């Protein structure tokens, strides 16, 4: 399957607009009073204390921030506003699907023209690159990241006769194959034990470690390649070995398998510490540990900030976002709302480096910092969501037993072909 660069860039804009039901008409204007810079983000995407400071006034400028937290379908609201070209916020937050905004890059400032290039050395190189369009325009400024690691229950590992200290567990499970063997031993000692919540988690976290994903920057389709099939087969293997809890995302079982202790290990991103054990199993405080993930460093998640072309004062807007995402302020944002920094200088900040009582006093930031620095980085395309959704849906069909692996793979590829054709990409 080949997607030409011309279609990839030109038709992508049309497909993004059609998908959101956008009209592309209206007058050009931005939100807010003349002395304000308006900003849209979703709940939990920024530190409230830092935003409160900016709402009193943005240092070095005559502007103050006017922040709106958007609920519901945030992305559709943003794209609809951009298409109407009226009442567009000056600054918007963008999630890790930043590439899906690339077809609309003409509606954003090139941040290098505002001085971003001078700050490049302060950020993880791979994170910086994710905000740059295929035609080398810096559309989005780095916020947080989602480095991955292996979470495990020390008490269950001890009961199973497995290594219990982080360094020893990492040595016992340096790759996914050995991780499966560890899972088998845990299950033998504690029946019902699982090392993943569901099949798609294994696939997504294996994918998150790879230097290539679904497409190349010039539009070549890769999602039928050996590297994707290998991650797919790995996920299927974990299920066939009986090591998945079969707790599908969004189901009532998703938290239950953490609460009831069935999930004894999990390869997850840094944010899972809060959403998983701390939220679903607070009584397990002190029992969890973190160590490098089998298969190597990876990343899943992370956000960006962009300045729209309708911004009343781009220089003031850039002064704000570069201040908000400084290493000092990113360290504060790790404490609340647990956003892992994209600025390596933050990793030695005492606010991050403190021992975490929930993880037995372990300095877990060291593990995630190492993962963030070692992650190879990969290109995300505007069509990754289309491709990924089709693959995940068919993996679920395997886990619930409605399809064989080969049938599900073929059906996923056919579905992707249909969706990319409908989007005008092929």
RORO-198050 format. One record per residue (C-alpha): residue number from 1; x, y, z. Coordinates in Angstrom, 3 decimals. Layout:
RORO-198050
pos = NUM	X = X	Y = Y	Z = Z
...
This chain:
RORO-198050
pos = 1	X = 0.000	Y = 0.000	Z = 0.000
pos = 2	X = 1.553	Y = 3.317	Z = -1.039
pos = 3	X = 0.521	Y = 6.779	Z = 0.078
pos = 4	X = 2.186	Y = 9.460	Z = -2.022
pos = 5	X = 3.715	Y = 12.470	Z = -0.277
pos = 6	X = 1.549	Y = 14.843	Z = -2.314
pos = 7	X = -1.661	Y = 13.111	Z = -1.282
pos = 8	X = -0.353	Y = 12.588	Z = 2.246
pos = 9	X = 0.092	Y = 16.321	Z = 2.815
pos = 10	X = -2.515	Y = 17.864	Z = 0.555
pos = 11	X = -5.437	Y = 15.478	Z = 0.958
pos = 12	X = -4.775	Y = 14.996	Z = 4.646
pos = 13	X = -6.083	Y = 18.479	Z = 5.334
pos = 14	X = -9.323	Y = 17.742	Z = 3.549
pos = 15	X = -9.838	Y = 14.451	Z = 5.326
pos = 16	X = -9.210	Y = 16.020	Z = 8.722
pos = 17	X = -11.811	Y = 18.670	Z = 7.992
pos = 18	X = -14.389	Y = 16.231	Z = 6.657
pos = 19	X = -13.919	Y = 13.893	Z = 9.608
pos = 20	X = -14.790	Y = 16.666	Z = 12.022
pos = 21	X = -17.591	Y = 18.080	Z = 9.877
pos = 22	X = -15.771	Y = 21.344	Z = 9.270
pos = 23	X = -16.859	Y = 24.038	Z = 6.865
pos = 24	X = -13.773	Y = 26.231	Z = 6.611
pos = 25	X = -15.663	Y = 29.529	Z = 6.425
pos = 26	X = -16.067	Y = 32.569	Z = 8.651
pos = 27	X = -14.140	Y = 35.658	Z = 9.704
pos = 28	X = -10.698	Y = 35.487	Z = 11.208
pos = 29	X = -10.690	Y = 36.424	Z = 14.886
pos = 30	X = -9.381	Y = 35.229	Z = 18.220
pos = 31	X = -11.058	Y = 34.794	Z = 21.564
pos = 32	X = -10.728	Y = 37.125	Z = 24.513
pos = 33	X = -10.199	Y = 40.777	Z = 25.331
pos = 34	X = -7.372	Y = 42.778	Z = 23.802
pos = 35	X = -5.285	Y = 42.558	Z = 26.977
pos = 36	X = -5.765	Y = 38.793	Z = 27.282
pos = 37	X = -4.359	Y = 35.707	Z = 25.641
pos = 38	X = -6.959	Y = 32.958	Z = 25.466
pos = 39	X = -5.931	Y = 29.342	Z = 25.958
pos = 40	X = -7.779	Y = 26.047	Z = 25.594
pos = 41	X = -6.681	Y = 22.824	Z = 27.262
pos = 42	X = -8.364	Y = 19.775	Z = 28.760
pos = 43	X = -8.728	Y = 19.035	Z = 32.451
pos = 44	X = -5.525	Y = 17.734	Z = 34.008
pos = 45	X = -3.226	Y = 19.011	Z = 31.277
pos = 46	X = -1.576	Y = 21.904	Z = 33.148
pos = 47	X = -0.548	Y = 22.872	Z = 36.658
pos = 48	X = -3.256	Y = 25.050	Z = 38.203
pos = 49	X = -0.874	Y = 27.155	Z = 40.307
pos = 50	X = 1.216	Y = 28.092	Z = 37.278
pos = 51	X = -1.880	Y = 28.975	Z = 35.291
pos = 52	X = -3.116	Y = 31.131	Z = 38.195
pos = 53	X = 0.161	Y = 33.065	Z = 38.076
pos = 54	X = -0.211	Y = 33.719	Z = 34.350
pos = 55	X = -3.831	Y = 34.763	Z = 34.791
pos = 56	X = -2.545	Y = 37.655	Z = 36.907
pos = 57	X = -0.138	Y = 38.648	Z = 34.153
pos = 58	X = 2.385	Y = 37.083	Z = 31.787
pos = 59	X = 5.869	Y = 38.191	Z = 32.858
pos = 60	X = 7.578	Y = 40.596	Z = 30.485
pos = 61	X = 4.400	Y = 41.324	Z = 28.517
pos = 62	X = 1.298	Y = 43.502	Z = 28.798
pos = 63	X = -0.975	Y = 40.454	Z = 28.556
pos = 64	X = -2.608	Y = 38.118	Z = 31.036
pos = 65	X = -3.853	Y = 34.609	Z = 30.427
pos = 66	X = -7.485	Y = 33.611	Z = 30.080
pos = 67	X = -7.645	Y = 29.834	Z = 30.507
pos = 68	X = -10.560	Y = 27.572	Z = 29.524
pos = 69	X = -10.617	Y = 23.865	Z = 30.315
pos = 70	X = -12.626	Y = 22.111	Z = 27.631
pos = 71	X = -14.599	Y = 18.978	Z = 28.461
pos = 72	X = -16.127	Y = 16.394	Z = 26.127
pos = 73	X = -14.657	Y = 15.953	Z = 22.671
pos = 74	X = -11.849	Y = 18.460	Z = 22.990
pos = 75	X = -10.219	Y = 17.786	Z = 19.639
pos = 76	X = -13.423	Y = 18.185	Z = 17.628
pos = 77	X = -14.111	Y = 21.511	Z = 19.324
pos = 78	X = -10.617	Y = 22.762	Z = 18.472
pos = 79	X = -10.801	Y = 21.627	Z = 14.831
pos = 80	X = -14.261	Y = 23.139	Z = 14.440
pos = 81	X = -13.001	Y = 26.456	Z = 15.769
pos = 82	X = -10.005	Y = 26.407	Z = 13.420
pos = 83	X = -12.184	Y = 25.589	Z = 10.418
pos = 84	X = -14.585	Y = 28.432	Z = 11.200
pos = 85	X = -11.620	Y = 30.828	Z = 11.604
pos = 86	X = -13.630	Y = 32.762	Z = 14.147
pos = 87	X = -13.276	Y = 32.956	Z = 17.933
pos = 88	X = -10.159	Y = 30.816	Z = 17.815
pos = 89	X = -8.079	Y = 30.681	Z = 21.024
pos = 90	X = -4.628	Y = 32.224	Z = 20.919
pos = 91	X = -3.009	Y = 29.115	Z = 22.409
pos = 92	X = -4.208	Y = 25.510	Z = 22.314
pos = 93	X = -3.087	Y = 22.308	Z = 23.958
pos = 94	X = -2.565	Y = 19.308	Z = 21.700
pos = 95	X = -2.373	Y = 15.714	Z = 22.876
pos = 96	X = 0.042	Y = 13.046	Z = 21.614
pos = 97	X = -1.920	Y = 12.876	Z = 18.338
pos = 98	X = -0.154	Y = 16.093	Z = 17.321
pos = 99	X = 0.487	Y = 14.788	Z = 13.783
pos = 100	X = -3.242	Y = 14.799	Z = 13.017
pos = 101	X = -3.033	Y = 18.605	Z = 13.202
pos = 102	X = -0.232	Y = 18.797	Z = 10.625
pos = 103	X = -2.646	Y = 19.163	Z = 7.686
pos = 104	X = -3.842	Y = 22.354	Z = 9.426
pos = 105	X = -0.335	Y = 23.673	Z = 10.052
pos = 106	X = -1.029	Y = 26.832	Z = 8.056
pos = 107	X = -3.282	Y = 27.934	Z = 10.909
pos = 108	X = -0.433	Y = 27.889	Z = 13.418
pos = 109	X = 2.692	Y = 29.971	Z = 13.897
pos = 110	X = 6.059	Y = 28.464	Z = 13.118
pos = 111	X = 7.502	Y = 28.636	Z = 16.609
pos = 112	X = 11.059	Y = 28.816	Z = 15.327
pos = 113	X = 10.195	Y = 32.254	Z = 13.965
pos = 114	X = 9.368	Y = 33.263	Z = 17.540
pos = 115	X = 12.666	Y = 31.972	Z = 18.944
pos = 116	X = 11.929	Y = 28.336	Z = 19.760
pos = 117	X = 15.089	Y = 27.117	Z = 18.041
pos = 118	X = 17.147	Y = 28.781	Z = 20.789
pos = 119	X = 15.537	Y = 26.492	Z = 23.381
pos = 120	X = 15.891	Y = 23.204	Z = 21.502
pos = 121	X = 18.813	Y = 22.023	Z = 23.627
pos = 122	X = 16.686	Y = 22.160	Z = 26.777
pos = 123	X = 14.372	Y = 19.376	Z = 25.576
pos = 124	X = 14.545	Y = 15.694	Z = 24.695
pos = 125	X = 15.456	Y = 15.588	Z = 21.014
pos = 126	X = 12.828	Y = 13.005	Z = 20.031
pos = 127	X = 10.082	Y = 14.982	Z = 21.786
pos = 128	X = 11.109	Y = 18.183	Z = 20.041
pos = 129	X = 10.936	Y = 16.477	Z = 16.646
pos = 130	X = 7.345	Y = 15.302	Z = 17.195
pos = 131	X = 6.096	Y = 18.885	Z = 17.000
pos = 132	X = 7.752	Y = 19.514	Z = 13.625
pos = 133	X = 5.760	Y = 19.001	Z = 10.410
pos = 134	X = 7.095	Y = 17.004	Z = 7.421
pos = 135	X = 7.935	Y = 20.311	Z = 5.710
pos = 136	X = 10.060	Y = 21.342	Z = 8.737
pos = 137	X = 7.700	Y = 23.814	Z = 10.393
pos = 138	X = 7.727	Y = 23.787	Z = 14.192
pos = 139	X = 4.016	Y = 23.758	Z = 14.905
pos = 140	X = 3.919	Y = 22.493	Z = 18.510
pos = 141	X = 6.012	Y = 23.140	Z = 21.628
pos = 142	X = 6.870	Y = 20.214	Z = 23.964
pos = 143	X = 4.971	Y = 19.686	Z = 27.190
pos = 144	X = 5.099	Y = 16.345	Z = 29.007
pos = 145	X = 6.147	Y = 12.839	Z = 27.957
pos = 146	X = 5.057	Y = 9.272	Z = 28.755
pos = 147	X = 8.190	Y = 7.141	Z = 29.306
pos = 148	X = 7.505	Y = 3.461	Z = 29.993
pos = 149	X = 8.746	Y = 0.929	Z = 32.536
pos = 150	X = 7.763	Y = -2.333	Z = 34.214
pos = 151	X = 5.560	Y = -2.081	Z = 37.311
pos = 152	X = 5.445	Y = -5.213	Z = 39.470
pos = 153	X = 4.176	Y = -6.459	Z = 42.820
pos = 154	X = 7.215	Y = -7.239	Z = 44.948
pos = 155	X = 5.225	Y = -9.396	Z = 47.379
pos = 156	X = 3.815	Y = -11.617	Z = 44.619
pos = 157	X = 7.231	Y = -11.987	Z = 43.003
pos = 158	X = 8.679	Y = -13.031	Z = 46.363
pos = 159	X = 5.933	Y = -15.607	Z = 46.830
pos = 160	X = 6.658	Y = -16.995	Z = 43.367
pos = 161	X = 10.374	Y = -17.314	Z = 44.088
pos = 162	X = 11.190	Y = -14.627	Z = 41.543
pos = 163	X = 13.737	Y = -11.825	Z = 41.946
pos = 164	X = 12.276	Y = -8.949	Z = 43.952
pos = 165	X = 14.722	Y = -6.052	Z = 43.702
pos = 166	X = 14.328	Y = -3.753	Z = 40.644
pos = 167	X = 17.803	Y = -4.394	Z = 39.221
pos = 168	X = 17.389	Y = -8.151	Z = 39.592
pos = 169	X = 13.937	Y = -8.142	Z = 37.985
pos = 170	X = 15.304	Y = -6.121	Z = 35.061
pos = 171	X = 18.094	Y = -8.685	Z = 34.651
pos = 172	X = 15.579	Y = -11.545	Z = 34.725
pos = 173	X = 13.296	Y = -9.958	Z = 32.111
pos = 174	X = 15.384	Y = -7.936	Z = 29.650
pos = 175	X = 13.105	Y = -8.842	Z = 26.736
pos = 176	X = 9.465	Y = -9.786	Z = 26.172
pos = 177	X = 10.233	Y = -13.497	Z = 25.854
pos = 178	X = 11.798	Y = -13.654	Z = 29.311
pos = 179	X = 8.986	Y = -11.470	Z = 30.680
pos = 180	X = 6.499	Y = -14.118	Z = 29.563
pos = 181	X = 8.527	Y = -16.748	Z = 31.423
pos = 182	X = 8.457	Y = -14.594	Z = 34.555
pos = 183	X = 4.695	Y = -14.314	Z = 34.139
pos = 184	X = 4.337	Y = -18.098	Z = 33.910
pos = 185	X = 6.222	Y = -18.562	Z = 37.182
pos = 186	X = 4.076	Y = -15.963	Z = 38.918
pos = 187	X = 0.897	Y = -17.605	Z = 37.661
pos = 188	X = 2.084	Y = -21.051	Z = 38.768
pos = 189	X = 2.660	Y = -19.770	Z = 42.307
pos = 190	X = -0.383	Y = -17.497	Z = 42.437
pos = 191	X = -3.112	Y = -18.872	Z = 40.127
pos = 192	X = -4.889	Y = -16.238	Z = 38.086
pos = 193	X = -1.921	Y = -13.867	Z = 37.992
pos = 194	X = -1.673	Y = -11.707	Z = 34.865
pos = 195	X = 1.126	Y = -9.565	Z = 33.436
pos = 196	X = -1.100	Y = -7.326	Z = 31.297
pos = 197	X = -4.641	Y = -6.055	Z = 31.557
pos = 198	X = -5.483	Y = -6.892	Z = 27.937
pos = 199	X = -4.091	Y = -7.787	Z = 24.531
pos = 200	X = -3.981	Y = -4.248	Z = 23.178
pos = 201	X = -1.756	Y = -3.048	Z = 26.021
pos = 202	X = 0.981	Y = -5.492	Z = 25.058
pos = 203	X = 0.719	Y = -4.438	Z = 21.420
pos = 204	X = 0.758	Y = -0.711	Z = 22.186
pos = 205	X = 3.659	Y = -0.867	Z = 24.632
pos = 206	X = 5.724	Y = -3.063	Z = 22.325
pos = 207	X = 4.956	Y = -0.580	Z = 19.546
pos = 208	X = 5.949	Y = 2.283	Z = 21.858
pos = 209	X = 9.519	Y = 0.926	Z = 21.959
pos = 210	X = 10.046	Y = 0.852	Z = 18.192
pos = 211	X = 11.886	Y = 3.411	Z = 16.037
pos = 212	X = 9.211	Y = 2.990	Z = 13.315
pos = 213	X = 5.427	Y = 2.968	Z = 13.524
pos = 214	X = 2.749	Y = 2.981	Z = 10.819
pos = 215	X = 4.050	Y = 5.351	Z = 8.133
pos = 216	X = 7.155	Y = 7.201	Z = 6.979
pos = 217	X = 7.314	Y = 11.024	Z = 6.798
pos = 218	X = 6.980	Y = 10.832	Z = 3.001
pos = 219	X = 3.794	Y = 8.781	Z = 3.256
pos = 220	X = 4.895	Y = 5.167	Z = 2.825
pos = 221	X = 2.586	Y = 2.711	Z = 4.586
pos = 222	X = 4.388	Y = 0.458	Z = 7.079
pos = 223	X = 1.628	Y = -1.021	Z = 9.227
pos = 224	X = 1.630	Y = -4.307	Z = 7.306
pos = 225	X = 5.360	Y = -4.696	Z = 7.937
pos = 226	X = 7.237	Y = -7.290	Z = 9.970
pos = 227	X = 7.840	Y = -4.933	Z = 12.911
pos = 228	X = 4.092	Y = -4.395	Z = 13.397
pos = 229	X = 3.290	Y = -8.073	Z = 12.901
pos = 230	X = 5.934	Y = -8.987	Z = 15.488
pos = 231	X = 4.276	Y = -6.714	Z = 18.081
pos = 232	X = 0.907	Y = -8.196	Z = 17.087
pos = 233	X = 2.137	Y = -11.788	Z = 17.481
pos = 234	X = 3.687	Y = -10.946	Z = 20.849
pos = 235	X = 0.332	Y = -9.660	Z = 22.125
pos = 236	X = -1.421	Y = -12.781	Z = 20.854
pos = 237	X = 1.184	Y = -14.991	Z = 22.544
pos = 238	X = 0.636	Y = -13.356	Z = 25.935
pos = 239	X = -3.081	Y = -14.082	Z = 25.620
pos = 240	X = -2.529	Y = -17.691	Z = 24.527
pos = 241	X = -0.229	Y = -18.249	Z = 27.512
pos = 242	X = -3.117	Y = -17.189	Z = 29.770
pos = 243	X = -1.221	Y = -14.167	Z = 31.083
pos = 244	X = -3.752	Y = -11.472	Z = 30.122
pos = 245	X = -6.503	Y = -10.438	Z = 32.537
pos = 246	X = -8.836	Y = -9.816	Z = 29.559
pos = 247	X = -9.920	Y = -6.531	Z = 31.134
pos = 248	X = -10.714	Y = -4.392	Z = 28.117
pos = 249	X = -10.227	Y = -0.635	Z = 28.210
pos = 250	X = -13.328	Y = 1.163	Z = 29.418
pos = 251	X = -14.812	Y = -1.938	Z = 31.040
pos = 252	X = -15.683	Y = -2.312	Z = 34.719
pos = 253	X = -12.845	Y = -4.855	Z = 34.961
pos = 254	X = -10.150	Y = -2.343	Z = 33.986
pos = 255	X = -9.562	Y = -1.144	Z = 37.559
pos = 256	X = -10.840	Y = -4.320	Z = 39.226
pos = 257	X = -7.873	Y = -6.420	Z = 38.100
pos = 258	X = -5.565	Y = -3.973	Z = 39.880
pos = 259	X = -7.792	Y = -3.697	Z = 42.950
pos = 260	X = -8.172	Y = -7.462	Z = 43.416
pos = 261	X = -4.475	Y = -8.140	Z = 42.877
pos = 262	X = -4.796	Y = -10.178	Z = 39.715
pos = 263	X = -2.526	Y = -7.837	Z = 37.742
pos = 264	X = 0.853	Y = -8.590	Z = 39.316
pos = 265	X = 3.012	Y = -6.866	Z = 36.702
pos = 266	X = 2.402	Y = -4.371	Z = 33.915
pos = 267	X = 4.467	Y = -2.605	Z = 31.274
pos = 268	X = 3.042	Y = 0.898	Z = 31.379
pos = 269	X = 3.752	Y = 4.591	Z = 31.003
pos = 270	X = 4.656	Y = 6.799	Z = 33.943
pos = 271	X = 1.090	Y = 8.091	Z = 34.243
pos = 272	X = -0.156	Y = 4.547	Z = 34.968
pos = 273	X = 1.337	Y = 4.815	Z = 38.475
pos = 274	X = -1.417	Y = 7.258	Z = 39.356
pos = 275	X = -4.250	Y = 5.872	Z = 37.232
pos = 276	X = -3.428	Y = 2.266	Z = 38.080
pos = 277	X = -2.243	Y = 1.161	Z = 41.544
pos = 278	X = -2.438	Y = 4.485	Z = 43.400
pos = 279	X = -6.016	Y = 5.011	Z = 42.265
pos = 280	X = -7.358	Y = 1.455	Z = 42.038
pos = 281	X = -5.397	Y = -0.264	Z = 44.808
pos = 282	X = -4.336	Y = 2.263	Z = 47.476
pos = 283	X = -4.061	Y = -0.527	Z = 50.066
pos = 284	X = -1.109	Y = -1.962	Z = 48.111
pos = 285	X = 1.039	Y = 1.009	Z = 49.106
pos = 286	X = 4.607	Y = -0.153	Z = 49.574
pos = 287	X = 4.164	Y = -3.374	Z = 47.584
pos = 288	X = 4.865	Y = -2.073	Z = 44.078
pos = 289	X = 8.235	Y = -1.471	Z = 42.431
pos = 290	X = 9.378	Y = -0.114	Z = 39.059
pos = 291	X = 12.191	Y = -1.282	Z = 36.799
pos = 292	X = 13.195	Y = -0.915	Z = 33.118
pos = 293	X = 10.674	Y = -2.509	Z = 30.773
pos = 294	X = 11.394	Y = -5.726	Z = 28.875
pos = 295	X = 12.233	Y = -4.845	Z = 25.303
pos = 296	X = 13.806	Y = -1.479	Z = 26.068
pos = 297	X = 12.878	Y = 2.146	Z = 26.563
pos = 298	X = 9.606	Y = 3.428	Z = 25.183
pos = 299	X = 7.156	Y = 6.293	Z = 25.300
pos = 300	X = 3.382	Y = 6.454	Z = 25.253
pos = 301	X = 1.688	Y = 9.806	Z = 25.703
pos = 302	X = 2.710	Y = 13.412	Z = 26.103
pos = 303	X = 1.312	Y = 16.783	Z = 25.058
pos = 304	X = 2.148	Y = 20.017	Z = 23.234
pos = 305	X = 1.203	Y = 23.697	Z = 23.039
pos = 306	X = 0.629	Y = 25.587	Z = 19.801
pos = 307	X = 0.034	Y = 29.243	Z = 18.946
pos = 308	X = -2.670	Y = 29.861	Z = 16.355
pos = 309	X = -2.334	Y = 32.296	Z = 13.462
pos = 310	X = -5.195	Y = 34.287	Z = 14.981
pos = 311	X = -3.202	Y = 35.054	Z = 18.135
pos = 312	X = -3.366	Y = 38.705	Z = 19.207
pos = 313	X = 0.247	Y = 38.784	Z = 20.403
pos = 314	X = 2.390	Y = 35.816	Z = 19.257
pos = 315	X = 5.494	Y = 37.078	Z = 21.052
pos = 316	X = 3.654	Y = 37.278	Z = 24.381
pos = 317	X = 2.111	Y = 33.855	Z = 23.748
pos = 318	X = 5.537	Y = 32.353	Z = 23.146
pos = 319	X = 6.913	Y = 34.056	Z = 26.258
pos = 320	X = 4.146	Y = 32.308	Z = 28.204
pos = 321	X = 4.513	Y = 28.795	Z = 26.783
pos = 322	X = 8.320	Y = 28.843	Z = 27.023
pos = 323	X = 7.994	Y = 29.923	Z = 30.681
pos = 324	X = 5.308	Y = 27.315	Z = 31.429
pos = 325	X = 7.442	Y = 24.517	Z = 29.936
pos = 326	X = 10.751	Y = 25.552	Z = 31.506
pos = 327	X = 12.537	Y = 22.799	Z = 33.424
pos = 328	X = 11.635	Y = 24.408	Z = 36.760
pos = 329	X = 7.949	Y = 24.600	Z = 35.937
pos = 330	X = 7.828	Y = 21.158	Z = 34.349
pos = 331	X = 9.157	Y = 19.787	Z = 37.628
pos = 332	X = 6.248	Y = 21.452	Z = 39.411
pos = 333	X = 3.818	Y = 20.006	Z = 36.869
pos = 334	X = 5.081	Y = 16.510	Z = 37.669
pos = 335	X = 3.817	Y = 16.911	Z = 41.225
pos = 336	X = 0.401	Y = 18.014	Z = 39.969
pos = 337	X = -1.070	Y = 16.809	Z = 37.637
pos = 338	X = 1.732	Y = 14.194	Z = 37.299
pos = 339	X = 3.106	Y = 15.287	Z = 33.921
pos = 340	X = 6.530	Y = 13.765	Z = 33.253
pos = 341	X = 8.954	Y = 16.458	Z = 31.997
pos = 342	X = 10.365	Y = 16.700	Z = 28.496
pos = 343	X = 13.240	Y = 18.767	Z = 29.936
pos = 344	X = 16.071	Y = 16.510	Z = 31.232
pos = 345	X = 17.216	Y = 19.225	Z = 33.653
pos = 346	X = 14.013	Y = 18.563	Z = 35.608
pos = 347	X = 15.014	Y = 14.998	Z = 36.425
pos = 348	X = 17.458	Y = 16.030	Z = 39.133
pos = 349	X = 15.051	Y = 18.516	Z = 40.695
pos = 350	X = 14.532	Y = 17.561	Z = 44.341
pos = 351	X = 10.753	Y = 17.620	Z = 43.849
pos = 352	X = 11.029	Y = 14.734	Z = 41.390
pos = 353	X = 13.947	Y = 12.864	Z = 42.895
pos = 354	X = 12.298	Y = 12.257	Z = 46.275
pos = 355	X = 11.568	Y = 8.622	Z = 47.278
pos = 356	X = 7.991	Y = 7.507	Z = 46.604
pos = 357	X = 6.425	Y = 5.767	Z = 49.645
pos = 358	X = 3.847	Y = 4.004	Z = 47.471
pos = 359	X = 6.702	Y = 2.230	Z = 45.702
pos = 360	X = 8.492	Y = 1.241	Z = 48.897
pos = 361	X = 10.587	Y = 4.397	Z = 48.994
pos = 362	X = 12.038	Y = 3.784	Z = 45.533
pos = 363	X = 13.120	Y = 6.807	Z = 43.490
pos = 364	X = 11.000	Y = 5.791	Z = 40.536
pos = 365	X = 11.744	Y = 8.979	Z = 38.594
pos = 366	X = 15.225	Y = 7.632	Z = 37.891
pos = 367	X = 13.738	Y = 4.669	Z = 36.002
pos = 368	X = 11.430	Y = 6.827	Z = 33.897
pos = 369	X = 14.095	Y = 9.461	Z = 33.273
pos = 370	X = 16.406	Y = 6.782	Z = 31.909
pos = 371	X = 13.609	Y = 5.494	Z = 29.678
pos = 372	X = 12.833	Y = 8.993	Z = 28.413
pos = 373	X = 16.456	Y = 9.639	Z = 27.528
pos = 374	X = 16.983	Y = 6.258	Z = 25.834
pos = 375	X = 13.740	Y = 6.139	Z = 23.833
pos = 376	X = 14.715	Y = 6.126	Z = 20.126
pos = 377	X = 11.765	Y = 8.217	Z = 18.948
pos = 378	X = 9.477	Y = 7.414	Z = 16.043
pos = 379	X = 7.495	Y = 9.288	Z = 13.417
pos = 380	X = 3.757	Y = 9.727	Z = 14.049
pos = 381	X = 1.629	Y = 10.366	Z = 10.956
pos = 382	X = -1.727	Y = 12.177	Z = 10.578
pos = 383	X = -3.256	Y = 8.742	Z = 9.914
pos = 384	X = -1.908	Y = 6.885	Z = 12.952
pos = 385	X = -5.244	Y = 7.060	Z = 14.764
pos = 386	X = -7.090	Y = 5.505	Z = 11.814
pos = 387	X = -4.522	Y = 2.735	Z = 11.505
pos = 388	X = -4.131	Y = 2.091	Z = 15.219
pos = 389	X = -7.868	Y = 1.929	Z = 15.902
pos = 390	X = -8.337	Y = -0.755	Z = 13.249
pos = 391	X = -5.491	Y = -2.870	Z = 14.605
pos = 392	X = -6.672	Y = -2.566	Z = 18.215
pos = 393	X = -10.257	Y = -3.484	Z = 17.346
pos = 394	X = -9.146	Y = -6.691	Z = 15.661
pos = 395	X = -6.808	Y = -7.606	Z = 18.518
pos = 396	X = -9.790	Y = -7.444	Z = 20.860
pos = 397	X = -11.604	Y = -9.864	Z = 18.548
pos = 398	X = -8.751	Y = -12.319	Z = 19.063
pos = 399	X = -8.859	Y = -12.006	Z = 22.850
pos = 400	X = -12.606	Y = -12.524	Z = 23.080
pos = 401	X = -12.265	Y = -15.542	Z = 20.781
pos = 402	X = -14.292	Y = -14.374	Z = 17.802
pos = 403	X = -11.420	Y = -14.497	Z = 15.286
pos = 404	X = -8.115	Y = -16.233	Z = 14.695
pos = 405	X = -4.976	Y = -14.120	Z = 14.652
pos = 406	X = -4.493	Y = -14.462	Z = 10.874
pos = 407	X = -8.122	Y = -13.595	Z = 10.111
pos = 408	X = -8.041	Y = -10.592	Z = 12.408
pos = 409	X = -4.802	Y = -9.376	Z = 10.803
pos = 410	X = -6.271	Y = -9.621	Z = 7.309
pos = 411	X = -9.451	Y = -7.871	Z = 8.393
pos = 412	X = -7.473	Y = -5.085	Z = 10.031
pos = 413	X = -5.471	Y = -4.477	Z = 6.866
pos = 414	X = -8.649	Y = -4.431	Z = 4.760
pos = 415	X = -10.278	Y = -1.973	Z = 7.160
pos = 416	X = -7.224	Y = 0.284	Z = 7.096
pos = 417	X = -7.216	Y = 0.212	Z = 3.300
pos = 418	X = -10.868	Y = 1.277	Z = 3.271
pos = 419	X = -10.363	Y = 4.050	Z = 5.802
pos = 420	X = -7.259	Y = 5.479	Z = 4.119
pos = 421	X = -9.075	Y = 5.391	Z = 0.775
pos = 422	X = -12.057	Y = 7.195	Z = 2.315
pos = 423	X = -9.670	Y = 9.789	Z = 3.785
pos = 424	X = -8.204	Y = 10.374	Z = 0.312
pos = 425	X = -4.801	Y = 9.131	Z = 1.362
pos = 426	X = -4.494	Y = 6.347	Z = -1.242
